[in-house]
Amino acid sequence: MGRLDGKVAVVTGGSRGQGASHVRELVEEGAKVVFSDVLVDEGEALAKELGQNVKFIKHDVTRIAEWQHVIDETESTFGPVNILVNNAGIVITKNIEDLSEEEYRKVIDVNQLSVFLGMKTALPSMKKTGNGSIINISSIDGLRGAAGNSAYDSSKFAVRGITKTAALEFAQYGIRVNSIHPGIIETPMIKVEGSSDLVEKLKEGIPLKRTAKPHEVSKLVVFLASDDASYSTGSEFVIDGGITASN
């Protein structure tokens, strides 16, 4: 018996990295999962690997019509949505003076607007269950500033804020809404060419002296998705190896 037996989940940005880890853990705990991404080849490969309790849908999270398609397909395939994990995200690292308006808006649309659209379109489906959980993936940069990350930080602070508002609005329907604030996770986002020296330097600033594995964040996602977290809503769950402990 899994902690999520009988539950139906939607995960965005699920083709690789942290999102793929979330999909795996949710399935392992008994959930049926629809996950979406713009990375089609990787998404289809993951769906094939995980089997009949998983479905992949190509999805631009900045488009409300595509969001509605994902929710409709989820209901027709597995039933009403119990769990929504707003995981999709991008980062463009530039100082404010070098960042273009187009680049800023792109980050905001993917990281922030998508969370609003996801909660808005999933709500009617989740109301049918009377026992829903929305998990919005923010960042420790939604709790503090970081030079060169104005767009990313703005979006992640906004995710933190809308999570609290949604928690207040959705409580009447039995739907909990929480945010997760990861630190430095070993995903493709940090594993780019030439980044290894920087990552090693960043580890020195982490009290636990290591980065996190994606599954460590996924275990927290499962907890919040499950009835074990039945009294947690509107809260911020930090998983950063102690980085923000002194802030």
C-alpha positions as CSV (number, residue, x, y, z in Angstrom):
1,M,0.0,0.0,0.0
2,G,1.3,3.4,-1.0
3,R,0.6,6.7,0.7
4,L,-1.0,8.0,-2.5
5,D,-3.1,5.0,-3.5
6,G,-6.2,6.2,-5.4
7,K,-4.8,9.7,-5.9
8,V,-4.5,11.4,-9.3
9,A,-1.6,13.9,-9.8
10,V,-0.6,16.5,-12.4
11,V,3.1,17.5,-12.5
12,T,4.5,20.2,-14.8
13,G,8.1,20.2,-16.0
14,G,8.2,16.5,-15.4
15,S,10.4,15.2,-18.2
16,R,13.7,15.5,-16.5
17,G,15.6,16.6,-13.4
18,Q,13.6,17.4,-10.3
19,G,10.3,17.1,-12.1
20,A,11.0,13.6,-13.3
21,S,12.0,12.6,-9.8
22,H,8.7,13.9,-8.5
23,V,6.8,11.8,-11.1
24,R,8.8,8.7,-10.1
25,E,8.1,9.1,-6.4
26,L,4.4,9.9,-6.8
27,V,4.0,6.7,-8.9
28,E,6.0,4.7,-6.4
29,E,3.6,5.8,-3.7
30,G,0.6,4.7,-5.7
31,A,-0.6,7.8,-7.5
32,K,-1.7,7.9,-11.2
33,V,0.3,10.8,-12.8
34,V,-0.1,13.0,-15.8
35,F,3.0,15.0,-16.3
36,S,3.7,17.7,-18.9
37,D,6.7,19.4,-20.4
38,V,8.0,21.0,-23.7
39,L,10.7,18.3,-23.7
40,V,8.8,15.7,-25.7
41,D,11.4,13.0,-26.3
42,E,12.4,12.8,-22.7
43,G,8.8,12.9,-21.6
44,E,7.7,10.1,-23.8
45,A,10.7,8.0,-22.7
46,L,9.8,8.5,-19.1
47,A,6.2,7.7,-19.6
48,K,7.1,4.5,-21.4
49,E,9.4,3.5,-18.7
50,L,6.9,4.0,-15.9
51,G,4.0,2.3,-17.5
52,Q,0.2,2.4,-17.5
53,N,-0.2,4.7,-14.4
54,V,1.5,7.5,-16.2
55,K,0.6,9.8,-19.1
56,F,2.8,12.5,-20.8
57,I,1.4,15.6,-22.5
58,K,3.3,18.2,-24.3
59,H,2.4,21.5,-22.6
60,D,3.3,25.1,-22.7
61,V,2.5,26.1,-19.1
62,T,2.1,29.8,-20.1
63,R,-1.1,29.0,-22.2
64,I,-4.4,28.6,-20.4
65,A,-5.9,26.7,-23.2
66,E,-3.1,24.1,-23.0
67,W,-3.6,23.9,-19.2
68,Q,-7.3,23.2,-19.7
69,H,-6.4,20.4,-22.1
70,V,-4.1,18.8,-19.5
71,I,-6.8,18.9,-16.9
72,D,-9.4,17.5,-19.2
73,E,-7.1,14.7,-20.4
74,T,-6.3,13.9,-16.8
75,E,-9.9,13.6,-15.8
76,S,-10.8,11.5,-18.9
77,T,-7.8,9.2,-18.3
78,F,-7.6,8.8,-14.5
79,G,-10.3,10.9,-12.9
80,P,-10.5,14.2,-11.0
81,V,-7.2,15.8,-9.9
82,N,-6.2,15.3,-6.2
83,I,-2.6,16.6,-6.5
84,L,-1.1,19.5,-8.5
85,V,2.7,20.0,-8.5
86,N,3.6,23.3,-10.2
87,N,7.2,22.4,-10.9
88,A,8.0,23.9,-14.3
89,G,10.7,26.7,-14.2
90,I,13.5,28.4,-16.0
91,V,16.3,30.7,-15.0
92,I,18.1,33.5,-16.9
93,T,21.1,34.8,-14.9
94,K,21.9,38.4,-15.8
95,N,22.2,41.7,-13.9
96,I,19.2,44.0,-14.2
97,E,21.1,46.4,-16.5
98,D,21.8,43.6,-18.9
99,L,18.5,41.7,-18.7
100,S,16.0,42.5,-21.5
101,E,12.3,43.1,-21.0
102,E,11.6,40.0,-23.2
103,E,13.9,37.8,-21.0
104,Y,12.3,39.1,-17.8
105,R,8.8,38.4,-19.1
106,K,9.8,34.9,-20.3
107,V,10.9,33.9,-16.8
108,I,7.9,35.5,-15.1
109,D,5.5,33.7,-17.5
110,V,7.0,30.3,-17.0
111,N,7.7,30.5,-13.3
112,Q,4.9,32.7,-12.0
113,L,2.0,33.0,-14.5
114,S,2.0,29.2,-14.9
115,V,1.3,28.7,-11.2
116,F,-1.7,31.0,-11.4
117,L,-3.0,29.3,-14.5
118,G,-2.4,25.8,-13.1
119,M,-4.3,26.5,-9.9
120,K,-7.1,28.3,-11.7
121,T,-7.7,25.5,-14.2
122,A,-7.2,22.6,-11.8
123,L,-9.6,24.0,-9.1
124,P,-12.9,22.8,-10.6
125,S,-11.5,19.3,-10.9
126,M,-10.0,19.3,-7.4
127,K,-13.2,20.5,-5.9
128,K,-14.8,17.2,-6.9
129,T,-12.4,15.3,-4.6
130,G,-12.8,17.4,-1.4
131,N,-9.3,16.4,-0.5
132,G,-6.7,18.1,-2.6
133,S,-3.1,19.2,-2.3
134,I,-1.3,21.8,-4.4
135,I,2.4,22.0,-4.2
136,N,4.1,25.0,-5.7
137,I,7.9,24.7,-6.2
138,S,9.5,28.0,-5.3
139,S,13.1,28.3,-4.2
140,I,15.3,29.7,-1.4
141,D,15.5,32.6,-3.8
142,G,11.9,33.2,-3.0
143,L,13.0,33.9,0.5
144,R,16.1,36.0,-0.2
145,G,17.7,38.0,-3.0
146,A,20.6,36.8,-5.2
147,A,22.6,39.1,-7.5
148,G,22.0,38.4,-11.1
149,N,18.7,36.7,-10.5
150,S,16.2,39.5,-10.6
151,A,13.7,37.8,-12.9
152,Y,14.0,34.4,-11.2
153,D,13.8,35.8,-7.7
154,S,10.9,38.0,-8.6
155,S,9.0,35.0,-9.9
156,K,9.8,32.8,-6.9
157,F,8.8,35.4,-4.3
158,A,5.5,35.7,-6.2
159,V,5.0,31.9,-6.1
160,R,5.4,32.2,-2.3
161,G,2.8,34.9,-2.1
162,I,0.1,33.4,-4.3
163,T,0.5,30.1,-2.4
164,K,-0.6,31.8,0.8
165,T,-3.5,33.5,-1.0
166,A,-4.7,30.3,-2.6
167,A,-4.4,28.4,0.7
168,L,-6.9,30.9,2.2
169,E,-9.2,30.8,-0.7
170,F,-9.2,27.0,-1.3
171,A,-9.4,25.8,2.3
172,Q,-13.2,25.9,2.1
173,Y,-13.0,23.1,-0.5
174,G,-10.6,20.9,1.5
175,I,-7.7,21.8,-0.7
176,R,-4.3,22.5,0.9
177,V,-1.7,24.7,-0.8
178,N,1.9,24.8,0.2
179,S,5.3,26.0,-1.3
180,I,8.6,24.2,-1.3
181,H,11.8,26.2,-1.3
182,P,14.8,24.0,-2.5
183,G,18.4,25.1,-2.2
184,I,21.0,23.7,-4.6
185,I,19.7,20.5,-6.2
186,E,21.7,18.2,-8.6
187,T,19.6,18.8,-11.7
188,P,20.4,19.7,-15.3
189,M,19.8,23.3,-14.4
190,I,23.1,23.4,-12.5
191,K,25.0,20.8,-14.5
192,V,26.0,23.0,-17.4
193,E,29.4,23.1,-19.0
194,G,31.9,24.9,-16.9
195,S,29.7,25.0,-13.8
196,S,31.5,22.3,-11.7
197,D,34.0,24.7,-10.1
198,L,31.2,27.1,-9.1
199,V,29.1,24.2,-7.7
200,E,32.0,23.1,-5.6
201,K,32.5,26.6,-4.3
202,L,28.8,26.9,-3.5
203,K,29.0,23.7,-1.4
204,E,31.3,25.5,1.0
205,G,28.5,27.8,1.9
206,I,26.1,24.9,2.7
207,P,26.2,23.8,6.3
208,L,25.7,20.2,5.3
209,K,28.6,20.7,2.7
210,R,26.7,19.0,-0.1
211,T,24.0,19.6,-2.7
212,A,20.8,17.7,-2.6
213,K,19.7,14.8,-4.7
214,P,16.3,15.4,-6.6
215,H,14.7,12.5,-4.7
216,E,15.2,14.3,-1.4
217,V,12.9,17.1,-2.6
218,S,10.5,14.5,-4.0
219,K,10.1,12.9,-0.6
220,L,8.9,16.2,0.7
221,V,6.5,16.5,-2.3
222,V,5.0,13.1,-1.5
223,F,4.6,14.1,2.2
224,L,2.7,17.3,1.3
225,A,0.6,15.4,-1.3
226,S,-0.4,12.8,1.3
227,D,-2.8,12.8,4.1
228,D,0.2,12.8,6.5
229,A,0.3,16.6,5.8
230,S,-3.5,17.0,6.4
231,Y,-3.1,20.1,8.7
232,S,-0.4,21.9,6.6
233,T,-1.6,24.7,4.3
234,G,-0.2,28.1,3.4
235,S,3.2,27.1,4.7
236,E,6.7,27.3,3.3
237,F,8.8,24.1,3.5
238,V,12.6,24.9,3.1
239,I,14.9,22.1,2.0
240,D,18.4,23.7,1.6
241,G,20.9,21.9,3.8
242,G,20.8,24.9,6.2
243,I,21.7,27.7,3.7
244,T,19.0,30.0,5.0
245,A,19.3,29.1,8.7
246,S,21.5,32.1,9.4
247,N,19.5,34.6,7.3
